[in-house]
Amino acid sequence: MSQFINAKDTTVLEAIDGTIRASGGELARLDGYPHIKVVVRANWDKSQVALVSGGGSGHEPAHAGFVGEGMLAAAVCGDVFASPSVDAVLAGILAVTGPAGCLLIVKNYTGDRLNFGLAAERARAFGLNVNMVIVGDDIALPHLPQPRGVAGTLFVHKIAGAIAESGASLGDVTAAAERVIAGTKSIGMSLDTCWVPGSPKENRIPEGKAELGLGIHGEPGVEQVSYGGARQAMAAVTNKLSQTMGNVPHVALLNNLGGTSELEMAILANELAGSVIGKNIKLIVGPATMMTSLDMRGFSVSTYPLAAEDHAWLTAPCGPASWPGCKSLNAVRKVEIPDGLRPIEPIPSKHPETEAFLKKCCECLIAAEADLNALDAKSGDGDTGSTLAVAARALIDASARLPLADHTQLLRAIGQELSQTMGGSSGVLMAIFFTAAGDAAASGAPMAQAYKAGLGRMQRIGGAELGDRTMVDALSPALDVLITEGVTKAALAARRGADYTARLSTAKAGRSAYVSEEQLIGHIDPGAEAVARLFECLST
Amino acid sequence: MSQFINAKDTTVLEAIDGTIRASGGELARLDGYPHIKVVVRANWDKSQVALVSGGGSGHEPAHAGFVGEGMLAAAVCGDVFASPSVDAVLAGILAVTGPAGCLLIVKNYTGDRLNFGLAAERARAFGLNVNMVIVGDDIALPHLPQPRGVAGTLFVHKIAGAIAESGASLGDVTAAAERVIAGTKSIGMSLDTCWVPGSPKENRIPEGKAELGLGIHGEPGVEQVSYGGARQAMAAVTNKLSQTMGNVPHVALLNNLGGTSELEMAILANELAGSVIGKNIKLIVGPATMMTSLDMRGFSVSTYPLAAEDHAWLTAPCGPASWPGCKSLNAVRKVEIPDGLRPIEPIPSKHPETEAFLKKCCECLIAAEADLNALDAKSGDGDTGSTLAVAARALIDASARLPLADHTQLLRAIGQELSQTMGGSSGVLMAIFFTAAGDAAASGAPMAQAYKAGLGRMQRIGGAELGDRTMVDALSPALDVLITEGVTKAALAARRGADYTARLSTAKAGRSAYVSEEQLIGHIDPGAEAVARLFECLST
């Protein structure tokens, strides 16, 4: 397997450019490639406190994806899993910091602490007002004095970002960031390692195992645990978190580490809501892809105690499209199934002439069973005759409960019967044919016109055109003639149409679309033959 | 490797419930599990035309993720890659359709056409006004009369949804949908197959190959092509699209098929902008995960000619968080690197006493080189002495250009020199120490207090506390004593602190945090020893 990259060295540069191009003009970058990779808000006027974050790349959409109104003013990007240089960070600070000052939000990795820290010193020597906070939300190793910074960093970006956007002072923004950092806890689980561009993929996690307590750089989790499904995975994660949370309302962030499908993430959201901490989660961010470890098939959950003042900051609209919003976590809201799923049973009525006509049609199809099966065996599974015969016998049996005296209702009732007795695509198509014909008849169309309406609807839904080697090739010309010239001429037209299908070398609709030319040529389509037989029967 | 599911049969049910729980109350579902899986807008009042879509699951966030204001009123979900039943579709129609009617948006698969088609007939028999459009945007097989419906369906949801939200009639909404369908073209490429829950993963695509022209159900692509990187991949896709587009403005949708990392998707966005069709793409949706094939590592591009009237519909705000917005596609906007990355060179000045003091310090460290290396070899790579000696020699060499007479500037200049000559973490930490000390001195702090300020900043950024077995254990007590009792007492304090590190069995910061207890005990930390030697030197 490969990756959608061009070259290892240009990976981050190209990804940043792609992000900027698709940002609708919201983002720009400093003109310092390749060493200085800094994404900034294009419309930033330095009038408020500037939030600057960043670190190694490989965590997309973090951090460039969180640059925008109400979140970051700049993201300083290193190479994949490598801290940016002091110069790059300093360039980012200088580019966005005005009189209101700047807050650096740094995840707790030595390289980031040092490079952001020295850049902050240099910026201060320019007279800039720069604060720095360090996020260490990972609880994988509970007694580690310097826990890693992972996805909980997003809470800091959002809350401090909204407060900065409101015009608060650097001191207030910094205090808010420190408050969020103190309360934020995160832990992750993964079923597979990530694949670093330009390096061989490591297959560290054996079948049936998962890693619990991950960083976001592909480093091994703290424990390798047995994997027993989504519920058990979420239980392992939330059991760790619950020990830190206390019985108070929280906001949770459910993060895709990169390679988990949306289907799985939705299941994990369901499990999170039903987990041991679910009752205390009032707000949820995600499930969404926010702080990744490249393409890692894993997830993380971050929690933060929901102070009353933070509700508004968390839910405030913001610019970055990568922020999925912060919403209430609710029970599953259910709506009653609407009435009317079971069709109204028609009122049976007698009409000897109609009953005889119907029976004649059915018997004609029953008589053709073996021939039609033989034809179908040339291009399909040889059951067209049997399918029609079964349906025809069922219709004869049902005649006592059909509304034979009301032709409009009868057509609809036949459609209903056929959809139940024929099954599969042909049953649905016949049901559509008769139901639509019934609707047309209800609107006052003469019977042959009603059948034409049914055919039109069937063709539209089934997608078969004339010449596609289906029953349409016999039925359509027959109905055209039936309207003006009667059933005998219609039978001739049906036969001509059916015979024509034997000269068609490709089928464009239905199952025989998958059959080769050699198998088709010289054989009449069994559906078209059935139509021809029916009309021939009726004309005698 | 495993998946985050619980059981095959409950996968879709649980995923829908998770989506509803995390929707902030925007979504509900019909109470018809397991057979009827229909997601509806919780606040839908049937006052406008209801858009209903759906089909098999496994395409998340489609379709439930696009239910919301300005897009769908309901999504009818089948099992993974299986069409929903007629009853399920009918239930969805009945649940959301009012006097304004309903438009079914169906992707061109036989099962979906038939089940949605028959459900539409049944709904019409209830007197409801139901139209149905069929999306066939896939150009993988250009001459196929019934192309598949893939990610371009999102254009239909968005444009028809915005028009319906504006209060347009069913006829107008249907006409708009037909117009979008007629112009939309899509094609996808993948590097790996998707993994259907409960089935073994098929590994169909060999190393170095990609599949071009995919559906969204894991079926093989139309061609298996050689894979030559992101640029060539995007070229293969856009070359196909360009043949259908003409030289007119378009909107493009860049879709993650499920398992492609955000980093890769950003690179693909960059390639799309630079591709043969890039100059005609005025608006872009994505890159984002919208219409997936579970976890497929692939992408698709959809294009639609940008009629003037559609610009507003595409960019109109809408409810569903899964819609990433539609933005202008731009050139990479660049901002000049700010001035000041290169520190101001200090003005050299003479001060014989200071020069002598500095030289004495440096020579003391040079003299300790071998001893410090030997100590470092116990817990590290044995180069602490050499690192310090190299820096000391460089500082002696630099003395002619240092601002020796201005102690504030001198501290900053030393910081700058050390960050360039020492390298690595220790260089950055020393630079932080001296820069912060210089800042404090500039604010009028006495020299010993200035050093304390430098130490504080270095500790904060480096994360080392007293007792963590670092140079801090010698430097911190020495500076405390220096302020009040002078250098001789300071040297004794430094020595006590350094000796104390030999009794510390765990290091909590710096590189020796990764070394075992047995390797540490009995050995003084080389950084602390260097500090003690320096003070001892100065006190004689």
Contacts between the chains, C-beta under 8 A, distances in Angstrom:
chain1	res1	chain2	res2	distance
A	1	B	191	5.4
A	1	B	192	5.0
A	1	B	205	7.2
A	1	B	207	6.8
A	1	B	297	6.9
A	2	B	191	5.1
A	2	B	207	7.5
A	2	B	208	7.0
A	2	B	210	7.2
A	2	B	227	5.0
A	3	B	191	7.3
A	3	B	261	7.8
A	3	B	264	6.0
A	4	B	191	7.2
A	4	B	229	8.0
A	4	B	230	4.5
A	4	B	233	6.2
A	4	B	260	6.2
A	4	B	264	3.8
A	4	B	265	7.6
A	4	B	267	6.1
A	4	B	268	5.6
A	4	B	299	7.1
A	5	B	229	6.8
A	5	B	230	5.6
A	5	B	263	7.9
A	5	B	264	6.4
A	5	B	267	5.9
A	6	B	229	4.8
A	6	B	230	5.1
A	6	B	231	5.5
A	6	B	267	7.0
A	7	B	229	7.7
A	11	B	263	6.9
A	11	B	267	6.8
A	12	B	263	7.8
A	14	B	230	7.7
A	14	B	266	7.5
A	14	B	267	4.7
A	14	B	270	4.8
A	14	B	271	7.7
A	15	B	263	5.1
A	15	B	264	7.9
A	15	B	266	3.8
A	15	B	267	5.0
A	15	B	270	7.1
A	16	B	266	7.3
A	17	B	270	4.8
A	17	B	332	4.8
A	18	B	265	7.8
A	18	B	266	4.0
A	18	B	267	5.7
A	18	B	268	6.9
A	18	B	269	3.5
A	18	B	270	3.2
A	18	B	271	7.5
A	18	B	272	8.0
A	18	B	273	7.2
A	18	B	287	7.4
A	19	B	266	4.8
A	19	B	269	7.1
A	20	B	330	7.7
A	20	B	332	5.2
A	20	B	333	6.3
A	21	B	269	6.2
A	21	B	270	6.2
A	21	B	273	4.6
A	21	B	284	8.0
A	21	B	329	6.0
A	21	B	330	5.7
A	21	B	331	7.1
A	21	B	332	5.9
A	22	B	254	7.6
A	22	B	266	7.9
A	22	B	269	4.7
A	22	B	273	7.6
A	22	B	284	5.2
A	22	B	286	7.1
A	22	B	287	6.4
A	22	B	327	6.5
A	22	B	329	6.4
A	23	B	327	6.6
A	23	B	330	7.7
A	24	B	325	7.4
A	24	B	327	2.8
A	24	B	328	5.0
A	24	B	330	7.4
A	25	B	327	7.6
A	25	B	328	5.9
A	25	B	330	5.4
A	25	B	333	7.0
A	26	B	327	7.8
A	27	B	333	7.3
A	28	B	333	3.9
A	28	B	334	6.5
A	28	B	335	5.0
A	29	B	332	6.8
A	29	B	333	7.3
A	29	B	334	6.0
A	29	B	335	7.0
A	30	B	334	7.3
A	30	B	335	5.5
A	30	B	336	7.5
A	30	B	337	5.3
A	30	B	338	7.8
A	31	B	334	4.1
A	31	B	335	6.5
A	31	B	336	5.7
A	31	B	337	6.0
A	32	B	337	4.8
A	36	B	337	6.3
A	40	B	335	6.2
A	42	B	333	5.8
A	57	B	263	7.0
A	58	B	263	6.5
A	60	B	261	7.0
A	60	B	262	3.6
A	60	B	263	4.7
A	60	B	266	6.3
A	61	B	262	5.3
A	65	B	262	7.6
A	80	B	263	7.7
A	86	B	419	7.3
A	86	B	428	7.1
A	87	B	341	5.4
A	90	B	340	7.8
A	90	B	341	6.0
A	91	B	337	5.5
A	91	B	338	6.1
A	91	B	341	5.8
A	94	B	338	3.8
A	94	B	339	7.6
A	94	B	340	5.7
A	94	B	341	7.5
A	95	B	335	6.6
A	95	B	337	7.7
A	95	B	338	5.0
A	108	B	463	7.5
A	110	B	425	6.3
A	110	B	462	7.8
A	110	B	463	7.7
A	111	B	425	7.9
A	113	B	461	5.3
A	113	B	462	6.7
A	113	B	463	6.4
A	114	B	425	5.6
A	114	B	428	4.1
A	114	B	429	6.7
A	114	B	432	7.6
A	114	B	461	6.4
A	114	B	462	7.0
A	115	B	428	6.8
A	116	B	461	8.0
A	117	B	428	7.3
A	117	B	432	5.6
A	117	B	457	7.6
A	117	B	460	7.7
A	117	B	461	3.2
A	117	B	462	7.8
A	118	B	419	6.6
A	118	B	428	5.0
A	118	B	431	5.4
A	118	B	432	5.3
A	118	B	435	7.4
A	118	B	461	7.7
A	121	B	415	7.6
A	121	B	431	7.3
A	121	B	432	5.5
A	121	B	435	4.1
A	121	B	436	5.8
A	121	B	439	7.4
A	121	B	457	7.1
A	122	B	343	6.8
A	122	B	435	7.0
A	124	B	435	8.0
A	124	B	439	6.0
A	125	B	343	7.6
A	125	B	412	6.3
A	125	B	435	6.5
A	125	B	438	7.6
A	125	B	439	6.7
A	126	B	340	5.9
A	132	B	461	7.5
A	134	B	463	7.7
A	145	B	463	7.9
A	145	B	465	7.3
A	145	B	468	7.9
A	145	B	508	5.3
A	145	B	509	8.0
A	146	B	463	5.1
A	146	B	508	7.4
A	146	B	509	7.0
A	191	B	1	5.4
A	191	B	2	5.1
A	191	B	3	7.3
A	191	B	4	7.2
A	192	B	1	5.0
A	197	B	263	7.5
A	205	B	1	7.2
A	207	B	1	6.7
A	207	B	2	7.5
A	208	B	2	6.9
A	210	B	2	7.2
A	227	B	2	5.0
A	229	B	4	7.9
A	229	B	5	6.7
A	229	B	6	4.8
A	229	B	7	7.7
A	230	B	4	4.4
A	230	B	5	5.6
A	230	B	6	5.1
A	230	B	14	7.7
A	231	B	6	5.5
A	233	B	4	6.2
A	254	B	22	7.6
A	258	B	261	5.2
A	258	B	262	6.9
A	259	B	259	5.5
A	259	B	261	7.0
A	259	B	295	6.8
A	260	B	4	6.2
A	260	B	295	7.5
A	261	B	3	7.8
A	261	B	60	7.0
A	261	B	258	5.2
A	261	B	259	7.1
A	261	B	292	6.7
A	261	B	294	5.1
A	261	B	295	4.1
A	262	B	60	3.6
A	262	B	61	5.3
A	262	B	65	7.6
A	262	B	258	6.9
A	262	B	289	6.0
A	262	B	292	6.0
A	263	B	5	7.9
A	263	B	11	6.9
A	263	B	12	7.8
A	263	B	15	5.1
A	263	B	57	7.1
A	263	B	58	6.5
A	263	B	60	4.7
A	263	B	80	7.7
A	263	B	197	7.5
A	263	B	292	8.0
A	263	B	294	6.4
A	264	B	3	6.0
A	264	B	4	3.8
A	264	B	5	6.4
A	264	B	15	7.9
A	264	B	295	7.9
A	265	B	4	7.6
A	265	B	18	7.8
A	266	B	14	7.5
A	266	B	15	3.8
A	266	B	16	7.3
A	266	B	18	4.0
A	266	B	19	4.8
A	266	B	22	7.9
A	266	B	60	6.3
A	267	B	4	6.0
A	267	B	5	5.9
A	267	B	6	7.0
A	267	B	11	6.8
A	267	B	14	4.7
A	267	B	15	5.0
A	267	B	18	5.7
A	268	B	4	5.6
A	268	B	18	7.0
A	269	B	18	3.6
A	269	B	19	7.1
A	269	B	21	6.3
A	269	B	22	4.6
A	270	B	14	4.8
A	270	B	15	7.1
A	270	B	17	4.8
A	270	B	18	3.3
A	270	B	21	6.3
A	271	B	14	7.8
A	271	B	18	7.5
A	273	B	18	7.2
A	273	B	21	4.6
A	273	B	22	7.6
A	284	B	21	8.0
A	284	B	22	5.2
A	286	B	22	7.0
A	287	B	18	7.4
A	287	B	22	6.4
A	289	B	262	6.0
A	289	B	289	7.3
A	292	B	261	6.7
A	292	B	262	5.9
A	292	B	263	8.0
A	294	B	261	5.1
A	294	B	263	6.3
A	295	B	259	6.8
A	295	B	260	7.5
A	295	B	261	4.1
A	295	B	264	7.8
A	295	B	297	7.7
A	297	B	1	6.9
A	297	B	295	7.7
A	299	B	4	7.1
A	321	B	324	5.4
A	321	B	325	5.4
A	324	B	321	5.5
A	325	B	24	7.4
A	325	B	321	5.5
A	327	B	22	6.5
A	327	B	23	6.6
A	327	B	24	2.8
A	327	B	25	7.6
A	327	B	26	7.8
A	328	B	24	5.0
A	328	B	25	5.9
A	329	B	21	6.0
A	329	B	22	6.4
A	330	B	20	7.7
A	330	B	21	5.7
A	330	B	23	7.7
A	330	B	24	7.4
A	330	B	25	5.4
A	331	B	21	7.1
A	332	B	17	4.8
A	332	B	20	5.2
A	332	B	21	6.0
A	332	B	29	6.8
A	333	B	20	6.3
A	333	B	25	7.0
A	333	B	27	7.3
A	333	B	28	3.9
A	333	B	29	7.4
A	333	B	42	5.8
A	334	B	28	6.5
A	334	B	29	6.1
A	334	B	30	7.3
A	334	B	31	4.1
A	335	B	28	5.0
A	335	B	29	7.0
A	335	B	30	5.5
A	335	B	31	6.4
A	335	B	40	6.2
A	335	B	95	6.6
A	336	B	30	7.5
A	336	B	31	5.7
A	337	B	30	5.3
A	337	B	31	6.0
A	337	B	32	4.7
A	337	B	36	6.3
A	337	B	91	5.5
A	337	B	95	7.7
A	338	B	30	7.8
A	338	B	91	6.1
A	338	B	94	3.8
A	338	B	95	5.0
A	339	B	94	7.6
A	340	B	90	7.8
A	340	B	94	5.7
A	340	B	126	5.9
A	341	B	87	5.5
A	341	B	90	6.0
A	341	B	91	5.8
A	341	B	94	7.5
A	343	B	122	6.7
A	343	B	125	7.5
A	412	B	125	6.4
A	415	B	121	7.6
A	419	B	86	7.4
A	419	B	118	6.7
A	425	B	110	6.2
A	425	B	111	7.9
A	425	B	114	5.7
A	428	B	86	7.1
A	428	B	114	4.1
A	428	B	115	6.9
A	428	B	117	7.3
A	428	B	118	5.0
A	429	B	114	6.7
A	431	B	118	5.5
A	431	B	121	7.3
A	432	B	114	7.6
A	432	B	117	5.6
A	432	B	118	5.4
A	432	B	121	5.5
A	435	B	118	7.4
A	435	B	121	4.2
A	435	B	122	7.1
A	435	B	125	6.6
A	436	B	121	5.9
A	438	B	125	7.7
A	439	B	121	7.4
A	439	B	124	6.1
A	439	B	125	6.8
A	457	B	117	7.6
A	457	B	121	7.2
A	460	B	117	7.8
A	461	B	113	5.3
A	461	B	114	6.4
A	461	B	117	3.3
A	461	B	118	7.7
A	461	B	132	7.5
A	462	B	110	7.8
A	462	B	113	6.7
A	462	B	114	7.0
A	462	B	117	7.8
A	463	B	108	7.4
A	463	B	110	7.7
A	463	B	113	6.4
A	463	B	134	7.6
A	463	B	145	7.8
A	463	B	146	5.0
A	465	B	145	7.1
A	468	B	145	7.6
A	508	B	145	5.2
A	508	B	146	7.4
A	509	B	145	7.8
A	509	B	146	6.9
